[in-house]
Each structure stands twice: as structure tokens, then as C-alpha cells.
Amino acid sequence: MPALLQCLPVAADKTANLATLRRTAFLASQCGADVLVMPELFLTGYNLGDRLAGLAEPLDGPSVAAARAIARETRTALVFGLPERDGYDVYNTSVAIDRDGSLAGRYRKIQLFGDIEPTIFTPGDRTEVVTLAGLKVGLAICYDIEFPEIARSLKRAGAELICVPTANMTPFIDVPTTLVRARALENGVPVVYANLAGAEGDLAYTGLSGIIGFDGRDIARAGASGEVFLACRTEAIRAPAAHPMLSTQHRDLKLDARAAR
């Protein structure tokens, strides 16, 4: 059973944001959810510019250790964003922690957005599918999900669910309302899209976080503003065993086609 929190983290306050993570994980557990998805760079906030490099931590640092303890305490798998330091490099990373507190994996954002992200982060170079609560979960971050190739790669690697921590800002309303639904529909894979909401410096986020079924239909959708918790039953978003898939692009794609000259 997946869940998400749409929110605005406290800028540069890891302690406060970890407290929100713990509170939300307990809520998810009480609802019966076993996978909780938080927004992009949730640990620190997104629109911090060069400050993100100073806030970055390795995966064996104190913040991930605290998150692992939360997962273990609440028996809830976690997917959340943080700036990850690895030597001289800083990555925009999603960490995946299973219900027993074990580190299931991490994904480093491949498609860095705009002019600012590439000046702060090193791009990742591989997609990632991990096992959380017994499900094969594909990881993507925000701008990644706007590229059909990323979601298709996750589908072909066996993803049964795609989790997308996000910091989508205005005026890009069509991303949560159109593109995310298209990625679910064309691959037959549910998507959990956890966005920021509110204003952070000169950015206003679109909200509209959602849990989208395998057929591209909204199962749960937040509004454009405010802190919102969403959860739904896994069977509500997955294709029934006997369901005829109406969209089979992932099966039918011909990559050997060449444009006419």
C-alpha cells in the first residue's frame, strides 16, 4: 500500500524535516501503508542554491541513519530526497529504505533541470529498481519522469511501481496532470508522485501530488497547495491479472526504425 506526503520542508533544518518524516511514517503505518514517498530534496529543502553542497551528506551519515531507524520503528519503507555527498561530488539523490531499516538502494537524478541544478549536482548515470515491502520499485526524481525513456527503462527492469520525489514548480502544471499520467499509462505501471507545495524563495511549487494507477487514471490527487497525505490500497493501482492491457507501447516499441533521409 503506497502513501505520499505533499509538503514544504523547513529550509536547511534536517532535524525538523526528520521529525516530519517520523510523524508521517507513523501515520502511514496506522493507515496500513508500507511504502511512503516524500518530495525531492525533502531533507534540506530544494531552492537553497549553493547551500545544498554544504548540507550534503554521504549515505552512511547521520540523517540516513536516523531515517533507517524511523523505517525500522514504524515498519514502513521510505523513499525521500536529499543532497548526497560522495567525495567531491554532490548528487540529487533519492534514498530507498526497506521496512526493516535496511538500505535498499539509492538513485542519483540523471536529468538535471534548468540552469541551476547542473551547477550544484553531478548527474547520475544509471536507473535503479529496488525491492521495498516485497515490491519491485523503480526510482525517478522530478524532471526524470518527463522523459519516456526513463520510465520505460524502469519498466523493462521489472518495476511494478515507480516512485517520484518531486520539486515541480510553476508554470509547469502539465507535468503532474498530463505527463505523469502518460508515463503510467504507456508502461502499465502505477506512479507515486510526491511534490512540494507552497513557496520557497523565488519558486512556487505546483503541488498536485498524486497516486496514479496502471491505466493512467488518478486514484488519489492532492490540490495545488497545502500539506496533504495520500494513501491507497495496492490492488487499486495495479492491473488485475486478467486485465487486457490497452496500452502496450512498452512491448511494441521498435527501436531499430530509422528516419527517412
Secondary structure, DSSP 8 states (H G I E B T S, - for coil): -EEEEEB---TT-HHHHHHHHHHHHHHHHHHT--EEE--TTTTT-S--TTHHHHH-B-TTSHHHHHHHHHHHHHT-EEEEEEEEEETTEEEEEEEEE-TTS-EEEEEE-SS--TTTHHHH-------EEEEETTEEEEE--GGGGGSHHHHHHHHHTT-SEEEEE---BTT-THIIIIIHHHHHHHHT--EEEE-BEEEETTEEEE---EEE-TTS-EEEE--SSS-EEEE--GGGTS--TT---S--HHHH--TT-----
